[in-house]
Amino acid sequence: MSFTRSSDGLSNYNAFLKTDVIIFSEGGNLNNPIDDTECNIWSIDSIFWKAVFKKYWPEKKIRIKSLGGKNNVLLYAKKIAFENSKNCVAVMDRDHDAHSDEIINHPRVIYTFGYSWENDAWRAGVLISALCELHPNGKIPDDLITAIHDSYDVFFKRVNRLVFFDVLCSMQKLPGIPEDFGTLVDVFNGVPFKVKRDSFKATIKAVKSNKKIPFKYHGKFRIVPAIDCYGKLMAEFGFGVLTDHYKKFTGSKTLNRQHADYLIANAMEKISISEYDPQISGYYNQVFRLAEASF
């Protein structure tokens, strides 16, 4: 039996899994059939979305299905948007879809505020909230909060041109910032962030030779580094900031990256998010109000 092939089947899938809402998300490696009730694939994406749903839609019992790549989630997002499948929500990274006019506008198709879950979870305000949870006093000093915001401001200023380039590449379906972004920037191990100018110039030259149309921005929205930066790059910067203070608070010599991602993803459900990052809190409050109204 397949509940996910037809719109009616998908609408009744939640009853089959004994939950209120099915959440289709990115992450993990999908090796088992989506209809398998015992298939519970772990992914950091699911940890992030679980925290978000717990904070902004706490009355709903949810079941998250991690589907691997974004294209797999898009299949269900289109069923929800265009075939009116009910009792399910598709959640996914925004990437640069808004700039390319590829957003699916439906209240039960929910995108991250920024490029990816990392952009939302590794924001300065969320990181501050996570540090407050770790601090013995339940709150970090005001001067430290200011210093963290200042460090992010410097990062966004220095990465701005690189982000602009990456958006232009995305709009033309060309490779921009590589997964191995260490070839373009200094960011690992908490070093001061710096773009490697010669490498960046060489990358621009190589991409321009393959451009399809004039290399100009033709989108409708302002490009904002905090929103549009390649998520893994922003996370790596944030990881350096978190690690430095985590060591001071806990006395630990190291911070495992997977544990750091887990800490920061779970921080999305903390009450202090609305205090330290009203923008991200306001965004998710709005999208979940719309989602609730559509049920």
C-alpha atoms as one frame of an Amber mdcrd trajectory, in Angstrom:
protein
   0.000   0.000   0.000   1.294   3.469  -0.875  -0.192   6.474   0.877   2.071
   8.940  -0.876   1.241   8.394  -4.541  -2.121  10.186  -4.634  -3.336  13.432
  -3.099  -6.019  11.638  -1.062  -3.525   9.059   0.135  -1.094  11.745   1.209
  -3.882  13.579   3.044  -4.639  10.418   5.050  -1.007   9.501   5.696  -1.046
  11.220   9.093  -3.783   8.876  10.330  -1.723   5.897   9.174   1.213   7.175
  11.258  -1.049   8.193  14.177  -0.033  11.834  14.223  -1.588  15.233  13.483
   0.781  16.407  10.788   3.426  14.814   8.574   6.472  16.998   7.964   8.523
  16.307   4.833  12.026  17.718   5.237  15.465  17.591   3.711  18.342  15.742
   5.300  19.558  12.222   5.837  20.014   9.555   3.201  16.717   8.090   2.088
  17.243   4.352   1.627  13.857   3.050   2.795  10.368   3.509   1.294   8.677
   6.675   2.519   5.596   4.627   3.503   7.633   2.508   5.926   6.306   3.433
   9.381   9.536   2.223  10.969  11.676   4.416   8.732  12.941   7.180  11.019
  15.980   8.669   9.344  18.029  10.980  11.580  19.164  14.295  10.164  20.283
  17.582  11.649  17.581  19.199   9.502  14.953  17.196  11.380  16.409  18.324
  14.724  16.163  21.947  13.600  12.603  21.623  12.322  11.492  19.663  15.375
  12.688  22.549  17.569  10.956  25.112  15.351   7.652  23.227  15.339   7.852
  22.655  19.094   8.188  26.390  19.700   5.799  27.811  17.110   3.213  25.017
  16.762   3.424  23.200  20.113  -0.156  21.930  20.095   0.422  19.748  17.019
   1.722  16.192  17.207   4.141  15.858  14.308   6.116  13.166  12.528   9.114
  14.272  10.483  10.115  12.345   7.385  13.627  13.209   6.162  13.729  12.683
   2.409  17.352  13.379   1.553  17.811  16.065  -1.103  15.617  19.096  -1.718
  14.251  17.738  -4.996  12.617  14.908  -3.043  10.877  17.412  -0.772   9.772
  19.505  -3.748   7.748  16.551  -5.053   5.618  16.679  -1.910   5.595  20.474
  -1.764   3.998  20.524  -5.216   1.389  17.955  -4.155   0.528  20.140  -1.180
   0.416  23.357  -3.210  -1.158  22.188  -6.463  -3.128  19.049  -5.521  -4.385
  20.352  -2.172  -2.927  17.490  -0.145  -3.865  18.024   3.489  -2.500  17.166
   6.942   1.092  17.531   5.779   3.699  20.268   5.513   6.810  20.506   3.345
   9.781  22.321   4.886  12.988  23.151   3.080  15.944  25.470   2.665  15.223
  28.731   0.876  18.555  28.657  -0.968  18.433  31.522  -3.510  14.958  30.553
  -4.745  13.443  33.960  -3.978  16.000  35.692  -6.194  15.287  33.197  -8.990
  11.510  33.532  -8.496  11.176  29.821  -7.705   9.402  30.009  -4.345   6.260
  27.878  -3.989   3.763  30.191  -2.323   1.565  28.057  -0.100   1.044  28.294
   3.679   1.974  24.631   4.194   5.165  24.895   2.168   7.541  26.484   4.663
  10.992  27.765   3.796  13.795  28.756   6.099  14.136  32.510   6.543  17.699
  32.396   5.258  19.537  30.326   2.684  19.388  27.189   4.828  18.664  25.986
   8.342  22.248  26.929   9.202  21.564  30.587   8.361  18.616  30.603  10.760
  20.215  28.621  13.577  23.705  30.117  13.406  22.517  33.737  13.574  24.056
  35.912  16.276  20.843  36.096  18.309  20.279  32.347  18.295  23.912  31.717
  19.191  23.575  34.165  22.079  20.462  32.331  23.249  22.355  29.021  23.140
  25.229  30.509  25.148  22.798  31.851  27.746  21.496  28.308  28.215  25.057
  27.149  28.893  26.079  30.009  31.177  25.914  29.354  34.952  23.915  32.563
  35.434  21.472  31.790  32.626  22.590  34.911  30.775  25.849  36.063  29.272
  27.224  39.560  30.025  25.990  42.477  27.917  29.500  43.302  26.723  29.835
  39.762  25.363  26.505  40.079  23.551  27.764  43.287  21.957  31.067  41.644
  20.995  29.275  38.731  19.304  27.068  41.075  17.284  30.133  43.102  16.320
  31.971  39.993  15.120  28.991  39.007  12.956  28.786  42.541  11.543  32.434
  42.325  10.496  31.853  38.892   8.957  28.872  40.093   6.915  30.794  43.129
   5.714  33.746  41.025   4.570  31.650  38.274   2.968  29.260  40.654   1.198
  30.878  40.591  -2.253  31.284  36.821  -2.137  27.581  36.421  -1.318  26.581
  38.737  -4.163  28.675  36.654  -6.552  27.109  33.437  -5.260  23.570  34.737
  -5.824  24.408  35.765  -9.389  25.780  32.289 -10.031  22.686  30.628  -8.582
  20.412  32.674 -10.812  22.272  31.385 -13.865  22.572  27.828 -12.517  26.349
  28.197 -12.401  28.658  26.989  -9.610  29.383  29.748  -7.104  30.850  29.204
  -3.641  32.156  25.621  -3.659  31.441  23.094  -0.916  35.177  23.238  -0.265
  34.933  26.963   0.488  38.296  26.891   2.244  39.792  27.529  -1.183  38.156
  30.973  -1.152  38.186  32.043   2.499  40.009  31.748   5.801  37.409  30.750
   8.385  38.297  27.429   9.983  39.431  26.978  13.597  38.141  30.367  14.681
  40.652  32.440  12.677  39.584  35.970  11.687  37.430  35.669   8.565  39.079
  36.755   5.337  38.320  36.303   1.648  41.314  35.078  -0.341  41.287  37.773
  -2.992  43.434  36.077  -5.612  41.426  32.854  -5.418  38.172  34.795  -5.530
  39.269  36.750  -8.607  40.274  33.523 -10.344  36.893  31.985  -9.514  35.029
  35.007 -10.875  37.037  34.867 -14.084  36.346  31.153 -14.549  32.610  31.544
 -13.946  32.243  34.552 -16.229  33.628  32.505 -19.094  30.585  30.210 -18.750
  27.906  32.823 -18.077  24.657  32.527 -20.004  23.490  36.148 -19.820  25.166
  39.401 -18.688  26.453  38.891 -15.158  24.018  41.275 -13.452  21.374  40.941
 -10.781  17.845  40.784 -12.196  15.969  39.722  -9.068  13.365  41.571  -7.014
  14.961  41.469  -3.579  17.940  43.049  -1.880  20.825  40.638  -1.376  21.531
  40.372   2.358  24.587  38.425   3.608  22.846  37.176   6.769  20.076  35.699
   4.622  21.856  34.771   1.392  25.276  33.562   2.561  26.039  29.925   1.766
  24.757  28.227   4.906  27.711  25.975   5.623  30.072  28.943   5.372  28.021
  30.982   7.836  27.797  27.971  10.146  31.562  27.526  10.090  32.035  31.134
  11.118  29.442  30.795  13.881  31.037  27.569  15.048  34.284  29.437  15.652
  32.454  32.035  17.750  30.525  29.419  19.727  33.574  27.231  20.339  35.581
  30.070  21.857  32.934  30.881  24.462  31.811  27.280  24.990  35.332  26.400
  26.141  35.352  29.303  28.597  31.965  28.432  30.111  32.382  24.665  30.326
  36.128  24.221  30.767  36.124  21.793  27.840  39.128  21.751  25.546  37.154
  20.991  22.394  33.637  21.207  20.980  32.552  18.498  18.559  30.985  19.998
  15.431  28.005  17.644  15.368  27.309  18.449  19.013  27.563  22.156  18.212
  25.033  21.819  15.380  22.732  19.955  17.756  23.050  22.664  20.430  22.395
  25.479  18.000  19.502  23.737  16.220  17.777  23.037  19.530  18.265  26.656
  20.584  15.523  27.558  18.085  12.877  26.487  20.604  14.210  28.579  23.499
  12.017  31.299  24.942  14.879  33.802  24.739  14.903  33.662  20.921  12.252
  36.388  20.730  14.449  38.594  22.934  17.779  38.042  21.225  16.546  37.636
  17.644  13.086  39.173  17.141  13.484  39.028  13.345  13.782  35.247  13.107
  11.126  34.805  15.795   8.764  37.133  13.947   9.268  35.273  10.679   8.396
  31.865  12.092   5.483  33.250  14.109   4.027  34.569  10.872   4.523  31.460
   8.729   3.066  29.192  11.392   0.013  31.419  11.823  -0.586  31.062   8.094
  -0.020  27.310   8.227  -2.484  26.931  11.104  -5.113  28.942   9.220  -4.795
  26.627   6.201  -5.763  23.482   8.144
